[in-house]
Amino acid sequence: MHSAGSVIRCERASYRVLRKISEGGMGVVWEANSIKNNRRLVVKEPLSNNDHDRMKVERLLIEALVLRTINDELVEAASEEDRLIHLHVVRYLDQLSDPSHPILVLEFIDGKSMTAGFKGKALAEREAVQETVNLLTVVSAIHSRGVIHRDISPSNIILSPSRGQVLIDFGASRVLNRTARSHGLQSGRVVFKKGFSAPELLDGRSDVRSDVFSVGATLLYLLTARNPGDFFSNSDKIWDRPLSTLKLRISSIVSDVIQQAMAPDPQERFESAKEMLHPLTEWLQS
């Protein structure tokens, strides 16, 4: 593992490690700068201290592959989906492709997580729905590129003053295109996040409706400032009680959207992020 003051040489440039931003079960995140132009950026590396090292390496390799494919800063954004991704998904800068200890270099995003940005306070219904519409637009764009995030939650959404929402942490993503298969990678290992992860992830299943569940959970969080897992039974991951009994002062349309998005059975959810967008957009315009 690196330390403050270390110099890391990657494929495109060299970087100096400044300070540790965070350390968790999957790895370490450092603030660094580019030796060439002093640009502020983020360096991620896996932790290597137990029997699960391969899982950590795979998660970082998946994130590097996904972001290099859909949001490499050097690639011009041509379509509307590309522009949305370029603005609202963290940008890939560089990597060190060491199979035992890879390094990923990403842009530094000036902002706070959605959790910290709203300071644990519930939002008014219209503001919460607008934030959800913004999120669904980006999620729909990454789905169009063959990527399922599988770890959408307020802690993985940065609120940037200049860019709005920026989606981060693609280490658990499932990739549906040939590029991933050619690298021997199709999905990162899922770390189940109570309240925000779709139930089917526990069985190793996922599709775009798994992200729909997580977006619905994020909307519920924005309206309540509580982990949606508080409203599940621990045994079967279903609603402990109807949403109507939570005494939320929200419209029936928004309540119905949350219930459908977070249905335990994927077959009962919206088929896509785009489908979930329609009733919320119409509600905002009404």
LOVOPA-543822 format. One record per atom (N, C-alpha, C): atom name; x, y, z; residue in one letter. Coordinates in steps of 0.001 Angstrom, whole numbers, plus 500000, padded with zeros to 6 digits. Each point is the difference from the previous one (the first is absolute). Example, Ala and Ser with C-alpha at 12.3 -4.5 7.8 and 13.67 -1.06 7.14 Angstrom:
! LOVOPA-543822
(N (513190 494310 507800) a)
(CA (499110 501190 500000) a)
(C (500900 501200 500000) a)
(N (499650 501050 499280) s)
(CA (500820 501190 500060) s)
(C (499230 501090 500730) s)
This chain:
! LOVOPA-543822
(N (500848 498805 500000) m)
(CA (499152 501195 500000) m)
(C (500881 501242 500000) m)
(N (499561 501039 499319) h)
(CA (500766 501225 499926) h)
(C (499814 500844 501260) h)
(N (500714 501097 500065) s)
(CA (499909 500917 501130) s)
(C (500179 501420 499493) s)
(N (499705 500968 500863) a)
(CA (500142 501396 499614) a)
(C (501429 500271 499552) a)
(N (500134 500663 498868) g)
(CA (501316 500290 499448) g)
(C (500446 499039 498927) g)
(N (499333 498826 499901) s)
(CA (500358 499017 498977) s)
(C (499723 500553 498612) s)
(N (500798 499552 499033) v)
(CA (499763 500329 498599) v)
(C (499545 498740 499274) v)
(N (498883 500103 499293) i)
(CA (499427 498862 499280) i)
(C (500115 500275 498503) i)
(N (500599 499079 499280) r)
(CA (500131 500134 498548) r)
(C (498978 499098 499319) r)
(N (499083 500595 499272) c)
(CA (498938 499250 499330) c)
(C (500205 500052 498486) c)
(N (498971 499630 499245) e)
(CA (500143 499892 498552) e)
(C (500171 501351 499318) e)
(N (499347 501019 500500) r)
(CA (499991 501300 499328) r)
(C (500892 501043 500655) r)
(N (500201 499891 501314) a)
(CA (500756 501032 500713) a)
(C (500418 499473 501371) a)
(N (500656 500872 500764) s)
(CA (500421 499672 501362) s)
(C (499292 500922 500985) s)
(N (499786 499488 501217) y)
(CA (499204 500718 500990) y)
(C (500660 499906 501368) y)
(N (499853 501070 500780) r)
(CA (500526 500008 501358) r)
(C (498847 499896 500999) r)
(N (500081 499028 500905) v)
(CA (498977 499790 501015) v)
(C (500122 501090 501066) v)
(N (498864 500625 500335) l)
(CA (499997 501090 500975) l)
(C (499476 499559 501363) l)
(N (498787 499435 500015) r)
(CA (499404 499612 501290) r)
(C (498958 498927 499783) r)
(N (499710 499258 501062) k)
(CA (498967 498971 499944) k)
(C (498635 500650 500189) k)
(N (499092 499724 499053) i)
(CA (498630 500502 500115) i)
(C (499143 499028 500796) i)
(N (500108 498723 499676) s)
(CA (499197 499001 500696) s)
(C (500644 498627 499870) s)
(N (499639 499112 500913) e)
(CA (500439 498607 499941) e)
(C (498847 499126 500459) e)
(N (499652 499010 499181) g)
(CA (498898 499110 500334) g)
(C (500360 498567 499706) g)
(N (498985 499144 500005) g)
(CA (500241 498576 499788) g)
(C (500557 499664 498640) g)
(N (499668 500836 498982) m)
(CA (500415 499693 498638) m)
(C (501333 500640 499610) m)
(N (500370 501108 500641) g)
(CA (501233 500632 499587) g)
(C (500218 501354 500637) g)
(N (501002 500711 499468) v)
(CA (500396 501305 500519) v)
(C (499834 501034 498892) v)
(N (499503 501172 500379) v)
(CA (499853 501109 499068) v)
(C (500912 501136 500463) v)
(N (500855 500453 499090) w)
(CA (500950 501055 500298) w)
(C (499682 501259 499180) w)
(N (500276 501141 500578) e)
(CA (500083 501214 499200) e)
(C (501427 500093 499473) e)
(N (500149 500376 498743) a)
(CA (501318 500095 499380) a)
(C (499997 501165 499026) a)
(N (501169 500278 499420) n)
(CA (500032 500976 498927) n)
(C (500896 499512 498880) n)
(N (499773 500561 498834) s)
(CA (500792 499653 498831) s)
(C (501334 500726 500071) s)
(N (501089 499258 499856) i)
(CA (501314 500619 500021) i)
(C (500166 500939 498812) i)
(N (499336 499685 498897) k)
(CA (500135 500808 498790) k)
(C (499339 501358 500125) k)
(N (498771 500052 500508) n)
(CA (499268 501281 500007) n)
(C (499380 500352 501351) n)
(N (500341 499223 501043) n)
(CA (499525 500267 501368) n)
(C (498485 499875 500147) n)
(N (499365 499302 499084) r)
(CA (498546 499810 500070) r)
(C (499634 499127 501194) r)
(N (498962 500382 500697) r)
(CA (499500 499240 501141) r)
(C (499202 498813 499496) r)
(N (500206 498806 500596) l)
(CA (499303 498800 499532) l)
(C (499915 498968 501113) l)
(N (499426 498856 499664) v)
(CA (499785 498921 500973) v)
(C (500684 498734 499500) v)
(N (500675 499317 500908) v)
(CA (500634 498714 499699) v)
(C (499354 498932 500877) v)
(N (499581 498904 499371) k)
(CA (499400 498884 500740) k)
(C (500887 498769 499866) k)
(N (500186 499279 501097) e)
(CA (500737 498746 499960) e)
(C (499336 499002 500940) e)
(N (500086 498701 499703) p)
(CA (499368 499001 500866) p)
(C (500812 499757 501253) p)
(N (499340 499654 501084) l)
(CA (500686 499551 501207) l)
(C (500448 498558 499798) l)
(N (501164 499678 500472) s)
(CA (500535 498642 499807) s)
(C (500446 499444 501341) s)
(N (499028 499495 500748) n)
(CA (500376 499495 501321) n)
(C (499176 498807 500478) n)
(N (499249 499356 499102) n)
(CA (499248 498829 500443) n)
(C (499684 499100 498810) n)
(N (499165 498996 500239) d)
(CA (499715 498990 498979) d)
(C (499090 500494 498890) d)
(N (499449 501217 500143) h)
(CA (499076 500512 498995) h)
(C (500678 500984 499046) h)
(N (501323 499931 499908) d)
(CA (500726 500958 499172) d)
(C (499542 499962 498553) d)
(N (499722 498819 499464) r)
(CA (499623 499899 498589) r)
(C (498704 500747 499722) r)
(N (499063 499928 500934) m)
(CA (498739 500711 499842) m)
(C (500245 501506 499916) m)
(N (500896 500517 500821) k)
(CA (500287 501431 500006) k)
(C (500652 500426 498683) k)
(N (500919 499173 499514) v)
(CA (500658 500285 498729) v)
(C (498980 499998 498872) v)
(N (499097 499001 500003) e)
(CA (498993 499908 498948) e)
(C (499081 501212 500000) e)
(N (499612 500473 501170) r)
(CA (499128 501179 500074) r)
(C (500683 501222 499388) r)
(N (501279 500173 500294) l)
(CA (500698 501154 499460) l)
(C (500194 499870 498488) l)
(N (500290 498779 499529) l)
(CA (500160 499783 498557) l)
(C (498691 500247 499262) l)
(N (498879 499575 500604) i)
(CA (498688 500257 499397) i)
(C (499747 501493 499906) i)
(N (500265 500717 501094) e)
(CA (499761 501438 499981) e)
(C (500854 500681 498940) e)
(N (501275 499601 499900) a)
(CA (500876 500588 498988) a)
(C (499484 499724 498596) a)
(N (499585 498760 499753) l)
(CA (499508 499633 498667) l)
(C (498730 500764 499656) l)
(N (499061 500052 500943) v)
(CA (498725 500674 499745) v)
(C (500221 501480 499704) v)
(N (500753 500667 500862) l)
(CA (500171 501441 499833) l)
(C (500866 500327 498788) l)
(N (500980 499159 499710) r)
(CA (500806 500251 498805) r)
(C (499153 499833 498740) r)
(N (499030 499097 500060) t)
(CA (499137 499744 498849) t)
(C (498954 501090 499814) t)
(N (499377 500444 501103) i)
(CA (498874 500929 499857) i)
(C (500336 501447 500318) i)
(N (501112 500268 500726) n)
(CA (500250 501384 500399) n)
(C (501480 500325 500144) n)
(N (500776 499624 498999) d)
(CA (501398 500396 499945) d)
(C (500057 501486 499640) d)
(N (500694 500777 500798) e)
(CA (500048 501442 499776) e)
(C (500554 500360 498615) e)
(N (500825 499118 499419) l)
(CA (500600 500297 498707) l)
(C (499063 499728 498824) l)
(N (498871 499347 500269) v)
(CA (499060 499657 498935) v)
(C (498933 501085 499892) v)
(N (499781 500482 498806) e)
(CA (499015 501062 499794) e)
(C (498582 499470 500189) e)
(N (499157 500772 500683) a)
(CA (498598 499639 500198) a)
(C (499205 500423 498772) a)
(N (499527 499016 499241) a)
(CA (499336 500302 498720) a)
(C (498482 500039 500118) a)
(N (499396 498992 500615) s)
(CA (498544 499911 500092) s)
(C (499496 500647 501286) s)
(N (498692 500119 500109) e)
(CA (499402 500554 501210) e)
(C (500313 499115 501202) e)
(N (499949 498673 499823) e)
(CA (500335 499085 501092) e)
(C (501451 500183 500428) e)
(N (500904 500150 499023) d)
(CA (501411 500225 500320) d)
(C (500186 501280 500808) d)
(N (499297 501059 499609) r)
(CA (500125 501279 500711) r)
(C (499479 499880 501433) r)
(N (498896 499293 500167) l)
(CA (499475 499782 501354) l)
(C (500998 499237 500855) l)
(N (500576 498944 499433) i)
(CA (500972 499201 500739) i)
(C (501244 500820 500319) i)
(N (500478 500770 499025) h)
(CA (501206 500795 500202) h)
(C (499817 501019 501119) h)
(N (498794 500525 500127) l)
(CA (499728 501014 501018) l)
(C (499672 499389 501355) l)
(N (499300 498867 500008) h)
(CA (499419 499496 501244) h)
(C (500552 498647 500467) h)
(N (501067 499525 499377) v)
(CA (500691 498781 500455) v)
(C (501464 500363 500204) v)
(N (500594 499494 501074) v)
(CA (501409 500285 500271) v)
(C (500860 499599 498798) v)
(N (501011 500804 499676) r)
(CA (500784 499807 498785) r)
(C (501282 499207 500264) r)
(N (500250 499075 499106) y)
(CA (501240 499217 499999) y)
(C (501142 500866 499491) y)
(N (501173 499906 500685) l)
(CA (501181 500729 499552) l)
(C (501148 499079 499605) l)
(N (500243 498952 500806) d)
(CA (501199 499195 499769) d)
(C (499925 498747 500867) d)
(N (500909 499053 499752) q)
(CA (500071 498821 500845) q)
(C (501376 499350 499888) q)
(N (500291 499177 500973) l)
(CA (501153 499110 499974) l)
(C (499443 498595 499966) l)
(N (500242 499275 498918) s)
(CA (499356 498698 499787) s)
(C (500824 498853 500571) s)
(N (500369 500117 501252) d)
(CA (500703 498916 500693) d)
(C (498953 498975 500418) d)
(N (500084 498739 499532) p)
(CA (498949 499023 500311) p)
(C (499857 499679 501481) p)
(N (501041 500204 500781) s)
(CA (499921 499696 501432) s)
(C (499682 501229 500844) s)
(N (500342 501187 499497) h)
(CA (499736 501217 500772) h)
(C (499785 501174 499037) h)
(N (498858 500040 499334) p)
(CA (499728 501085 499042) p)
(C (499749 501324 500710) p)
(N (500169 501066 499259) i)
(CA (499743 501362 500478) i)
(C (499038 500667 499026) i)
(N (499047 500734 500538) l)
(CA (499043 500727 499168) l)
(C (500086 501485 500347) l)
(N (500119 500835 498987) v)
(CA (500071 501448 500182) v)
(C (498728 500626 499432) v)
(N (499306 500770 500839) l)
(CA (498739 500630 499626) l)
(C (500071 501495 500267) l)
(N (499090 500724 499397) e)
(CA (499919 501433 500280) e)
(C (499608 500232 501458) e)
(N (500415 501114 500556) f)
(CA (499552 500432 501314) f)
(C (498743 500834 499816) f)
(N (498926 499622 500673) i)
(CA (498730 500717 499877) i)
(C (499810 500877 501225) i)
(N (499882 501283 499783) d)
(CA (499790 500949 501084) d)
(C (498529 499951 500406) d)
(N (499721 499453 501160) g)
(CA (498621 499894 500456) g)
(C (499883 499050 501168) g)
(N (498787 499745 500417) k)
(CA (499716 499093 501113) k)
(C (499068 498891 499529) k)
(N (500023 498886 500712) s)
(CA (499050 498942 499682) s)
(C (498582 500497 500240) s)
(N (499035 499353 499357) m)
(CA (498605 500367 500205) m)
(C (499634 499885 501476) m)
(N (500555 499013 500685) t)
(CA (499735 499829 501427) t)
(C (500461 501210 500785) t)
(N (501244 500433 499741) a)
(CA (500554 501143 500728) a)
(C (499427 501322 499501) a)
(N (499732 500073 498703) g)
(CA (499538 501256 499414) g)
(C (498658 500455 500524) g)
(N (499100 499041 500258) f)
(CA (498687 500344 500523) f)
(C (499935 499894 501524) f)
(N (501137 499678 500610) k)
(CA (500168 500024 501458) k)
(C (498944 499181 500744) k)
(N (499611 498889 499396) g)
(CA (499059 499117 500676) g)
(C (498614 500575 500177) g)
(N (499653 501006 499214) k)
(CA (498675 500610 500109) k)
(C (499127 499561 498829) k)
(N (498748 499694 500290) a)
(CA (499065 499624 498944) a)
(C (499726 501204 499106) a)
(N (499856 499724 498696) l)
(CA (499717 501059 499042) l)
(C (498496 500151 499799) l)
(N (499603 501155 499552) a)
(CA (498622 500185 499559) a)
(C (499752 499094 498799) a)
(N (498746 499608 499799) e)
(CA (499683 499014 498971) e)
(C (500495 500423 498622) e)
(N (499754 501223 499603) r)
(CA (500384 500432 498656) r)
(C (501517 499971 499819) r)
(N (500732 500409 501006) e)
(CA (501463 499983 499911) e)
(C (500518 498565 499934) e)
(N (499419 499113 500802) a)
(CA (500415 498597 499987) a)
(C (499729 499350 498652) a)
(N (498844 500294 499430) v)
(CA (499655 499429 498697) v)
(C (500923 500547 498918) v)
(N (500320 501300 500051) q)
(CA (500906 500571 498994) q)
(C (501373 499354 500076) q)
(N (500499 499777 501209) e)
(CA (501299 499319 500151) e)
(C (499929 498584 499418) e)
(N (498874 499342 500190) t)
(CA (499835 498636 499487) t)
(C (499906 499979 498485) t)
(N (499308 500963 499427) v)
(CA (499934 500113 498539) v)
(C (501398 500215 499424) v)
(N (500780 500868 500641) n)
(CA (501379 500225 499542) n)
(C (500812 498706 500042) n)
(N (499835 499241 501081) l)
(CA (500728 498740 500152) l)
(C (499559 498983 498954) l)
(N (498704 499890 499778) l)
(CA (499488 499039 499020) l)
(C (500507 500296 498595) l)
(N (500150 501268 499666) t)
(CA (500505 500378 498687) t)
(C (501410 499463 499785) t)
(N (500826 500108 501025) v)
(CA (501381 499494 499905) v)
(C (500013 498474 499994) v)
(N (499197 499388 500862) v)
(CA (499948 498535 500059) v)
(C (499539 499439 498665) v)
(N (499013 500625 499380) s)
(CA (499543 499560 498689) s)
(C (501122 500086 498966) s)
(N (500827 501040 500098) a)
(CA (501111 500176 499060) a)
(C (501043 498900 500160) a)
(N (500353 499640 501254) i)
(CA (501005 498941 500167) i)
(C (499429 498642 499603) i)
(N (498691 499810 500207) h)
(CA (499377 498753 499541) h)
(C (500087 499892 498478) h)
(N (499856 501120 499310) s)
(CA (500084 499978 498537) s)
(C (501389 499613 499527) s)
(N (500987 500106 500884) r)
(CA (501373 499607 499674) r)
(C (500335 498600 500512) r)
(N (498973 499256 500426) g)
(CA (500209 498621 500416) g)
(C (500579 499840 501387) g)
(N (499773 500968 500876) v)
(CA (500544 499955 501363) v)
(C (498867 500064 501016) v)
(N (499996 499063 500945) i)
(CA (499099 500049 501150) i)
(C (500858 500334 501216) i)
(N (499674 501054 500712) h)
(CA (500852 500483 501083) h)
(C (500020 499040 501189) h)
(N (498822 499623 500494) r)
(CA (499797 499026 501092) r)
(C (500445 500487 501380) r)
(N (500327 501267 500132) d)
(CA (500350 500532 501320) d)
(C (499576 501466 500115) d)
(N (498836 500313 499437) i)
(CA (499504 501371 500080) i)
(C (499456 500266 501401) i)
(N (500485 501056 500608) s)
(CA (499533 500425 501318) s)
(C (500475 501426 500215) s)
(N (499450 500720 500981) p)
(CA (500423 501388 500225) p)
(C (501498 500163 500253) p)
(N (500648 498991 500578) s)
(CA (501433 500118 500267) s)
(C (500833 499912 498730) s)
(N (499418 499491 498908) n)
(CA (500715 499896 498730) n)
(C (499543 501042 498978) n)
(N (499358 501054 500493) i)
(CA (499603 501132 499154) i)
(C (500612 501258 500604) i)
(N (500889 500648 499247) i)
(CA (500616 501240 500446) i)
(C (499194 501177 499462) i)
(N (499720 500969 500860) l)
(CA (499315 501226 499591) l)
(C (501064 501057 499739) l)
(N (500215 500284 498734) s)
(CA (501023 500954 499583) s)
(C (499366 501355 499710) s)
(N (500561 501100 500503) p)
(CA (499440 501329 499719) p)
(C (499949 500317 498514) p)
(N (500931 499480 499213) s)
(CA (500064 500337 498578) s)
(C (499343 498969 499093) s)
(N (499838 498743 500490) r)
(CA (499518 498927 499125) r)
(C (498739 499315 500501) r)
(N (499507 500382 501154) g)
(CA (498840 499302 500544) g)
(C (500411 498628 500528) g)
(N (499166 499005 499784) q)
(CA (500306 498649 500463) q)
(C (501114 499375 499167) q)
(N (500938 499337 500687) v)
(CA (501039 499226 499320) v)
(C (500018 498610 500628) v)
(N (499751 498984 499177) l)
(CA (499922 498622 500465) l)
(C (501413 499412 500062) l)
(N (500338 499372 501131) i)
(CA (501338 499451 500200) i)
(C (499911 498523 500384) i)
(N (501161 499379 500177) d)
(CA (500176 498643 500518) d)
(C (499312 498946 499130) d)
(N (500654 499633 498913) f)
(CA (499480 499012 499056) f)
(C (500631 498620 500216) f)
(N (500551 499750 501177) g)
(CA (500679 498738 500252) g)
(C (499100 498787 500045) g)
(N (498704 500209 500228) a)
(CA (499064 498871 500037) a)
(C (499229 499846 498695) a)
(N (500351 500786 498990) s)
(CA (499224 500029 498763) s)
(C (499969 498659 499286) s)
(N (498911 499791 499300) r)
(CA (499896 498879 499082) r)
(C (500071 500562 498586) r)
(N (500878 499435 499189) v)
(CA (500224 500501 498648) v)
(C (499460 498979 499011) v)
(N (499191 500472 499063) l)
(CA (499283 499093 499108) l)
(C (500581 499930 498600) l)
(N (501120 500703 499752) n)
(CA (500494 500034 498627) n)
(C (501199 499075 499781) n)
(N (500398 499870 498765) r)
(CA (501081 499096 499637) r)
(C (501351 500471 500524) r)
(N (500153 501313 500161) t)
(CA (501271 500522 500499) t)
(C (500355 499386 501338) t)
(N (499002 499895 500874) a)
(CA (500248 499427 501318) a)
(C (500370 498531 499887) a)
(N (499266 499268 499165) r)
(CA (500275 498561 499879) r)
(C (501394 499755 499426) r)
(N (500445 500881 499099) s)
(CA (501325 499826 499412) s)
(C (501106 500205 501026) s)
(N (499691 500720 501094) h)
(CA (500961 500199 501073) h)
(C (499815 498970 501118) h)
(N (499084 499067 499811) g)
(CA (499728 499010 501036) g)
(C (499234 500559 501172) g)
(N (499300 501123 499785) l)
(CA (499268 500668 501067) l)
(C (498566 500244 499552) l)
(N (499054 499648 500844) q)
(CA (498605 500286 499683) q)
(C (499280 500732 501112) q)
(N (500429 499809 501236) s)
(CA (499361 500734 501094) s)
(C (500914 500035 501204) s)
(N (499887 501092 500757) g)
(CA (500704 500082 501263) g)
(C (499250 499231 501075) g)
(N (500692 499697 501068) r)
(CA (499358 499318 501116) r)
(C (499098 500977 500754) r)
(N (498794 499570 500267) v)
(CA (499022 500870 500658) v)
(C (500237 500020 501507) v)
(N (500003 501186 500552) v)
(CA (499959 500170 501446) v)
(C (498587 500463 500325) v)
(N (499205 499137 500632) f)
(CA (498583 500299 500205) f)
(C (499840 501134 500998) f)
(N (499274 501049 499596) k)
(CA (499804 501189 500821) k)
(C (498551 500025 500476) k)
(N (499815 499740 501264) k)
(CA (498654 499911 500565) k)
(C (499164 501226 499643) k)
(N (498802 499732 499504) g)
(CA (499061 501066 499694) g)
(C (500105 500528 498585) g)
(N (501178 499930 499399) f)
(CA (500201 500554 498666) f)
(C (500250 498937 498938) f)
(N (500476 498820 500396) s)
(CA (500280 498941 499024) s)
(C (498754 499172 499741) s)
(N (499761 499692 498731) a)
(CA (498841 499181 499636) a)
(C (500150 498587 500563) a)
(N (498900 499376 500471) p)
(CA (500081 498686 500635) p)
(C (500637 498926 499132) p)
(N (499793 500053 498671) e)
(CA (500507 498937 499131) e)
(C (501526 499959 499938) e)
(N (500660 501096 500408) l)
(CA (501462 499993 499993) l)
(C (500556 498951 500961) l)
(N (499244 499699 501047) l)
(CA (500437 498966 500940) l)
(C (500034 498624 499350) l)
(N (499232 499819 498932) d)
(CA (499957 498720 499280) d)
(C (500887 500008 498764) d)
(N (500782 501069 499827) g)
(CA (500885 500079 498844) g)
(C (499312 500418 498721) g)
(N (498764 500502 500081) r)
(CA (499269 500439 498812) r)
(C (499950 501526 499956) r)
(N (499997 500561 498800) s)
(CA (499846 501454 499855) s)
(C (499717 500350 498550) s)
(N (499267 501073 499817) d)
(CA (499835 500629 498692) d)
(C (499700 501472 500264) d)
(N (499550 500727 498985) v)
(CA (499799 501437 500184) v)
(C (498977 500297 501095) v)
(N (499096 499059 500255) r)
(CA (498989 500223 501037) r)
(C (500604 499997 501397) r)
(N (501198 499443 500139) s)
(CA (500692 500076 501295) s)
(C (500379 501443 500305) s)
(N (500431 500747 498983) d)
(CA (500287 501424 500193) d)
(C (498715 500791 500230) d)
(N (498904 499592 499357) v)
(CA (498710 500657 500231) v)
(C (499631 499912 501477) v)
(N (500187 498828 500593) f)
(CA (499729 499822 501430) f)
(C (500817 501006 500810) f)
(N (501292 500108 499703) s)
(CA (500885 500876 500771) s)
(C (499629 501475 499848) s)
(N (499541 500383 498808) v)
(CA (499559 501379 499806) v)
(C (498728 500258 500806) v)
(N (499077 499035 500000) g)
(CA (498800 500134 500828) g)
(C (500351 500136 501474) g)
(N (500988 499221 500444) a)
(CA (500445 500080 501391) a)
(C (500627 501360 500295) a)
(N (500725 500541 499033) t)
(CA (500606 501321 500178) t)
(C (498927 501073 500111) t)
(N (498929 499887 499209) l)
(CA (498884 500942 500112) l)
(C (499357 499909 501375) l)
(N (499807 498787 500491) l)
(CA (499412 499831 501331) l)
(C (500916 500607 501066) l)
(N (501299 499814 499838) y)
(CA (500962 500603 500939) y)
(C (499886 501530 499983) y)
(N (499908 500578 498811) l)
(CA (499925 501457 499898) l)
(C (498744 500551 500672) l)
(N (498928 499219 499968) l)
(CA (498734 500445 500582) l)
(C (499935 499786 501509) l)
(N (500818 499090 500519) t)
(CA (499898 499629 501417) t)
(C (501272 500256 500802) t)
(N (501149 500131 499311) a)
(CA (501310 500089 500651) a)
(C (500282 498761 500844) a)
(N (499393 498881 499605) r)
(CA (500222 498726 500697) r)
(C (500435 498931 499005) r)
(N (500779 499046 500488) n)
(CA (500379 498867 499158) n)
(C (498744 499212 499648) n)
(N (499738 499754 498703) p)
(CA (498799 499251 499624) p)
(C (499934 498614 500624) p)
(N (501144 499471 500414) g)
(CA (499991 498701 500667) g)
(C (499201 499992 501290) g)
(N (499763 501190 500567) d)
(CA (499178 500080 501213) d)
(C (498576 499549 499743) d)
(N (499574 500004 498712) f)
(CA (498629 499669 499655) f)
(C (499866 498576 499468) f)
(N (501072 499198 500094) f)
(CA (499975 498597 499581) f)
(C (499998 499105 501220) f)
(N (499467 498787 499825) s)
(CA (500249 498982 501003) s)
(C (501367 499419 499692) s)
(N (500733 499582 501009) n)
(CA (501351 499475 499790) n)
(C (499992 498631 499345) n)
(N (498885 499298 500071) s)
(CA (499980 498612 499534) s)
(C (499764 499875 498503) s)
(N (499085 500782 499458) d)
(CA (499629 499768 498604) d)
(C (500151 501219 499107) d)
(N (500582 501087 500514) k)
(CA (500293 501195 499209) k)
(C (498758 500589 499314) k)
(N (498855 499871 500642) i)
(CA (498793 500601 499429) i)
(C (499542 501131 500923) i)
(N (499066 500781 499494) w)
(CA (499492 501092 500821) w)
(C (499402 499457 501297) w)
(N (500434 500573 501117) d)
(CA (499423 499643 501283) d)
(C (498586 500560 500128) d)
(N (499769 501124 499357) r)
(CA (498705 500658 500087) r)
(C (499794 500823 498743) r)
(N (498770 500272 499625) p)
(CA (499759 500791 498785) p)
(C (500597 501397 500128) p)
(N (500414 500546 498888) l)
(CA (500598 501339 500005) l)
(C (499031 501031 500551) l)
(N (498728 499761 499804) s)
(CA (498993 500957 500464) s)
(C (499996 500151 501519) s)
(N (500468 498970 500716) t)
(CA (499993 500068 501467) t)
(C (501194 500780 500553) t)
(N (500939 500401 499146) l)
(CA (501159 500758 500469) l)
(C (499653 501463 500241) l)
(N (498781 500393 499638) k)
(CA (499493 501355 500224) k)
(C (500840 501053 499269) k)
(N (500453 499641 498796) l)
(CA (500688 500966 499164) l)
(C (498964 500872 499289) l)
(N (500255 501269 499985) r)
(CA (499082 500904 499310) r)
(C (500442 500128 498547) r)
(N (499732 498944 499238) i)
(CA (500381 499984 498589) i)
(C (498800 499576 499172) i)
(N (500063 500309 498727) s)
(CA (498892 499684 499102) s)
(C (499904 498504 499773) s)
(N (498823 499576 499592) s)
(CA (499796 498570 499742) s)
(C (500855 499534 498831) s)
(N (500256 500877 499023) i)
(CA (500827 499609 498851) i)
(C (501421 499696 500445) i)
(N (500586 500854 500799) v)
(CA (501368 499775 500470) v)
(C (500064 498771 500897) v)
(N (499001 499826 500850) s)
(CA (499937 498808 500842) s)
(C (499941 498735 499155) s)
(N (499170 500017 498963) d)
(CA (499874 498829 499120) d)
(C (501306 499711 499262) d)
(N (500711 501056 499595) v)
(CA (501280 499814 499305) v)
(C (501000 499309 500916) v)
(N (500076 500426 501245) i)
(CA (500927 499379 500946) i)
(C (499642 498535 500211) i)
(N (498710 499722 500211) q)
(CA (499564 498625 500221) q)
(C (500340 499110 498815) q)
(N (499787 500497 498792) q)
(CA (500278 499184 498822) q)
(C (501505 499830 499793) q)
(N (500760 501077 500172) a)
(CA (501447 499922 499802) a)
(C (500643 499037 500979) a)
(N (499465 499940 501225) m)
(CA (500612 499181 501044) m)
(C (499263 498679 500231) m)
(N (499204 499578 499038) a)
(CA (499342 498694 500123) a)
(C (501062 498913 500186) a)
(N (499830 499080 500944) p)
(CA (500992 498941 500202) p)
(C (500219 499145 498757) p)
(N (498944 499775 499225) d)
(CA (500100 499223 498769) d)
(C (500347 500922 498842) d)
(N (501147 499796 499332) p)
(CA (500376 500873 498881) p)
(C (498940 500082 498907) p)
(N (499220 498922 499832) q)
(CA (498973 499993 498958) q)
(C (498923 501044 500257) q)
(N (499851 500444 501238) e)
(CA (498963 500956 500360) e)
(C (500498 501447 499969) e)
(N (501275 500197 499734) r)
(CA (500562 501348 499966) r)
(C (499850 500629 498617) r)
(N (500386 501267 499907) f)
(CA (500138 500628 498694) f)
(C (501026 499210 499198) f)
(N (499775 499890 498710) e)
(CA (500900 499228 499142) e)
(C (501352 500676 499820) e)
(N (500056 501311 500200) s)
(CA (501239 500732 499761) s)
(C (499975 501314 500754) s)
(N (501161 500645 500076) a)
(CA (500076 501336 500594) a)
(C (499179 500987 499186) a)
(N (500015 499837 498691) k)
(CA (499241 500904 499124) k)
(C (498504 499884 500266) k)
(N (499519 498782 500232) e)
(CA (498574 499817 500293) e)
(C (499633 500641 501331) e)
(N (500898 499905 500977) m)
(CA (499748 500617 501303) m)
(C (499994 501523 499902) m)
(N (500723 500533 499038) l)
(CA (500070 501447 499818) l)
(C (498648 500620 499649) l)
(N (499202 499301 499207) h)
(CA (498780 500588 499437) h)
(C (499045 500533 501063) h)
(N (499565 499187 500982) p)
(CA (499025 500523 500954) p)
(C (500566 501111 500883) p)
(N (501300 499934 500307) l)
(CA (500596 501046 500842) l)
(C (500140 501315 499225) l)
(N (500388 499904 498737) t)
(CA (500114 501203 499168) t)
(C (498630 500649 499805) t)
(N (499002 499176 499723) e)
(CA (498645 500538 499820) e)
(C (499492 500645 501284) e)
(N (500322 499406 501150) w)
(CA (499575 500567 501281) w)
(C (500643 501364 500208) w)
(N (501284 500130 499682) l)
(CA (500697 501274 500157) l)
(C (499397 501082 499116) l)
(N (499519 499604 498839) q)
(CA (499465 500955 499032) q)
(C (498520 500330 500240) q)
(N (499376 499263 500883) s)
(CA (498561 500196 500251) s)
(C (499738 501188 500925) s)
